[in-house]
């Protein structure tokens, strides 16, 4: 028991010495707020078109209109917006406008995944099983 207490005391002493010698962490500074934070995107921007498409698709503040949603996603996808590409793939996958078209969905998911959209990569993985 004495050996255990001595060993434990030695470990505590080593830890304290190491803690005292370690440099103290620098205080983290907060990033300066960007002027763009809190601003809505321009109405013709791909992000705004994607948001508008989601509002139409989910009926947020407007009636559900899947055709208008697809049109908004198309406008954003034409400018390379990855989330719009994903939502077009999702609409094709679930058959929101026509019967499900898995080849078309895979095409949209592939384009979105290439632009870093992780959900699209997930759907591609599911479709390959």
Secondary structure as GFF3:
##gff-version 3
##sequence-region A 1 129
A	DSSP	alpha_helix	2	21	.	.	.	ID=ss1
A	DSSP	alpha_helix	46	58	.	.	.	ID=ss2
A	DSSP	alpha_helix	66	77	.	.	.	ID=ss3
A	DSSP	alpha_helix	82	94	.	.	.	ID=ss4
A	DSSP	alpha_helix	102	114	.	.	.	ID=ss5
A	DSSP	alpha_helix	118	127	.	.	.	ID=ss6
###
